[in-house]
Amino acid sequence: MQNKYLIKISQKFWFWYWRKLMNGFAPSDSQGNYKRPKGIRLNINYDINKENRSIYLLVGKSCPWCHRTLLVYKIQNLFQHIKVIFLKPDIEHGEWVFEKTFKGCNRLAEFYKKAHKNNLFRATLPLLISFKNNEINVLSNESSDISQFLNAIEKESIPQSTNIKNCDQEILDIIHYNINNGVYKCGFARNQASYERASKSLFSALSKIESKLNQNKSGWICGKNLTYADIYLFPTLIRWELVYSKLFKCTEKDLLDFQNIFEWRLKFFAFPNVHETCFENEWKEDYYKALFPLNPNQISPILPSLKEIVNIRG
C-alpha cells in the first residue's frame, strides 16, 4: 500500500515539476497549446543598405530559426558584408553563451542587457545588430525579418549569389505556423488533446506542401525559383529524423510518405553551400541534452548520419 501511495505522490510531484520546467522552456495557453514568445521587430521600411555601421549576425548552430538566416547568409555569400558570431548553448543553465567574449559580454543575456533589451521572455537567437563606437543597435531577433534584411543587401558586388524570391504569404504562413512551429507544438504540448491538434495541423500542412510540389513539377515549392518558402521549410525537415520525429513525437506519418518533399529536401541539401549550415552533432547534443523536460535521462539515440538520411530512397 505504501508503494502505491508513494508512486501517486511521486507522479503528482513530477508532473507539477515538469510543468514548471516547461513554463521556462515553452509557454502555453490555457488549453495547453505551445505559444512562441514574440521578439523584436523592425520597421518594414528599414533599409539595410543605408546602415553605415558594422553588422553582426549572432546565431547558434543548433537553432532552426538561426538556420534560416544562415541559409540566406551562405546562399548570398554575404561574408564581406556581415560578420557571423556563433554562440553555444550552456546546457546546465539553459542559455546561450559566447565562444569568446564579445563586446565585453560572455552570455547572451548580458548582451541583451547591455543593449537595453532585457525585458523579453528570454534572450534568444538569431540576433542581427549593428555596432559603432561602443553603441549597440538591435535590428531584430525575428528570423523572418533577418532573412529578408539579409536578402535585401545589394548584390552587385557579391559573386555567385542566388536571388531568393518572394512567394505567397499564405504558403509562408502554412510553413511557419503549422510546420516550423508545428513540430514544437507537438513536442511541447501539455496534454493529449493539444498534442493531437498540433499533429493533425502539422501533417495536414505537410500534405499541402507535398501537393504543391507535385503540381508545379519544378523542384522548388513555389515554382522554378528558390523562394522564402524553401528557406523556411528546410531547417525543420532536415532535422526531422534526427530530432523531431523522435524527441517531439512527430510520428503520425513517416517523412518518406511525402515523396515529393523527400526529393525536394535532397535537392536543397545538395544546393551550393547549404551543407555548411548543417551541424548534426550540435543538433543532437543540444536537443537531447538541453531539453530536459522532454528527455530527462539525456540519452541520445543511435542514429544514421545526416548524409545517409537525406539519400535514403523509398
C-alpha positions, 0 to 999 in steps of 0.5 A: 500500500505504501508503494502505491501511495508513494508512486501517486505522490511521486507522479503528482510531484513530477508532473507539477515539476515538469510543468514548471520546467516547461513554463521556462522552456515553452509557454502555453495557453490555457488549453495547453497549446505551445505559444512562441514568445514574440521578439523584436521587430523592425520597421518594414521600411528599414533599409539595410543598405543605408546602415553605415555601421558594422553588422553582426549576425549572432546565431547558434548552430543548433537553432532552426530559426538561426538556420534560416538566416544562415541559409540566406547568409551562405546562399548570398555569400554575404561574408564581406558584408556581415560578420557571423558570431556563433554562440553555444548553448550552456546546457546546465543553465539553459542559455546561450553563451559566447565562444569568446567574449564579445563586446565585453559580454560572455552570455547572451543575456548580458548582451541583451542587457547591455543593449537595453533589451532585457525585458523579453521572455528570454534572450534568444537567437538569431540576433542581427545588430549593428555596432559603432563606437561602443553603441549597440543597435538591435535590428531584430531577433525575428528570423523572418525579418533577418532573412529578408534584411539579409536578402535585401543587401545589394548584390552587385558586388557579391559573386555567385549569389542566388536571388531568393524570391518572394512567394505567397504569404499564405504558403509562408504562413502554412510553413511557419505556423503549422510546420516550423512551429508545428513540430514544437507544438507537438513536442511541447504540448501539455496534454493529449488533446493539444498534442493531437491538434498540433499533429493533425495541423502539422501533417495536414500542412505537410500534405499541402506542401507535398501537393504543391510540389507535385503540381508545379513539377519544378523542384522548388515549392513555389515554382522554378525559383528558390523562394522564402518558402524553401528557406523556411521549410528546410531547417525543420525537415532536415532535422526531422529524423534526427530530432523531431520525429523522435524527441517531439513525437512527430510520428503520425506519418513517416517523412518518406510518405511525402515523396515529393518533399523527400526529393525536394529536401535532397535537392536543397541539401545538395544546393551550393553551400547549404551543407555548411549550415548543417551541424548534426552533432550540435543538433543532437547534443543540444536537443537531447541534452538541453531539453530536459523536460522532454528527455530527462535521462539525456540519452541520445539515440543511435542514429544514421548520419545526416548524409545517409538520411537525406539519400535514403530512397523509398 
